[in-house]
Amino acid sequence: MCAPVTLVLDNAKYQRCDFVQNKAKELCMELLFLPSYSPNMNLIERLWKWRKKDCLNCKYYSKCSEFVEAIQKSLQKTENKENINDLDTLLALNFQLYDDSIYNRA
């Protein structure tokens, strides 16, 4: 018997292909697809938003090495838990729910 595993996916076309569906069944995994365009429900999208703001927003890097260094510094901030309050707020599991949306009202 398999342990219950649910894999949350962001609804990309390649995630819905027969290969992925069959492999999930083979591995006893449930695939849970997020609603179309739901970046607020995908934590990596939130982290990427913070990362872009931290090292890309309105900044020009004349050399690729400067850009790489900026990304590495941003990654280091995460590891060192700098900006921990911002990240804790951003990465909290406070998703917008649609139970009371106009689409669900009778």
C-alpha positions in Angstrom: 0.0 0.0 0.0 1.3 3.5 -0.9 1.6 6.4 1.5 -0.8 9.2 0.5 1.2 11.8 -1.5 -0.4 14.8 -3.1 1.7 16.8 -5.6 0.4 20.3 -6.1 1.0 21.5 -9.7 0.5 24.9 -11.3 -1.5 23.6 -14.3 1.2 23.8 -17.0 0.3 21.8 -20.2 3.2 19.4 -19.8 2.0 18.5 -16.3 -1.3 17.2 -17.7 0.2 14.9 -20.3 -0.5 11.2 -20.4 3.1 10.4 -19.2 2.7 12.5 -16.0 -0.8 11.2 -15.3 0.3 7.6 -15.8 3.5 8.0 -13.7 1.5 9.6 -10.9 -0.9 6.6 -10.9 2.1 4.2 -10.9 3.6 6.0 -7.9 0.3 6.2 -6.1 0.4 10.0 -6.2 -2.6 12.4 -6.3 -2.1 15.3 -8.7 -3.8 18.5 -7.4 -3.9 21.2 -10.0 -4.1 24.9 -9.0 -6.7 27.0 -10.6 -5.6 28.7 -13.9 -3.3 31.6 -13.2 -3.1 31.5 -9.4 0.4 32.8 -8.5 -0.8 33.7 -5.0 -1.3 30.0 -4.3 2.2 29.0 -5.5 4.9 29.8 -2.9 7.7 29.7 -5.4 6.0 32.5 -7.3 6.0 34.6 -4.1 9.7 33.9 -3.5 10.6 34.7 -7.1 8.6 38.0 -6.7 10.7 38.9 -3.6 13.9 37.8 -5.3 13.2 40.0 -8.4 12.4 43.0 -6.1 15.6 42.4 -4.1 18.1 42.2 -6.9 16.5 43.0 -10.3 14.0 45.9 -9.7 15.2 49.0 -11.6 18.8 47.8 -11.6 21.1 47.5 -14.6 24.0 45.1 -14.6 26.5 45.9 -17.4 28.2 42.5 -16.9 26.8 39.0 -16.5 29.1 38.5 -13.6 27.6 41.4 -11.7 24.1 40.0 -12.3 25.2 36.5 -11.1 26.7 38.1 -8.0 23.5 40.0 -7.2 21.5 36.7 -7.5 24.0 35.0 -5.2 23.8 37.8 -2.6 20.0 37.6 -2.7 20.2 33.8 -2.2 22.6 34.3 0.7 20.1 36.7 2.3 17.6 33.9 2.3 20.0 31.5 3.8 21.1 34.0 6.5 17.5 34.7 7.2 17.9 38.4 6.5 14.6 40.1 5.7 13.0 37.2 7.6 9.9 39.3 8.5 9.3 40.1 4.8 9.8 36.5 3.8 7.6 35.1 6.7 4.8 37.4 5.6 5.2 36.7 1.9 5.5 32.9 2.3 2.7 32.4 4.8 0.0 30.0 3.8 -2.7 32.8 3.6 -4.1 32.0 0.2 -7.1 33.8 -1.2 -9.9 31.3 -1.2 -12.7 31.3 -3.7 -15.5 29.7 -1.7 -17.5 32.9 -1.7 -16.6 34.1 -5.1 -19.2 35.2 -7.6 -18.6 31.9 -9.5 -19.8 29.8 -6.6 -22.9 31.8 -5.7 -26.2 30.3 -6.7 
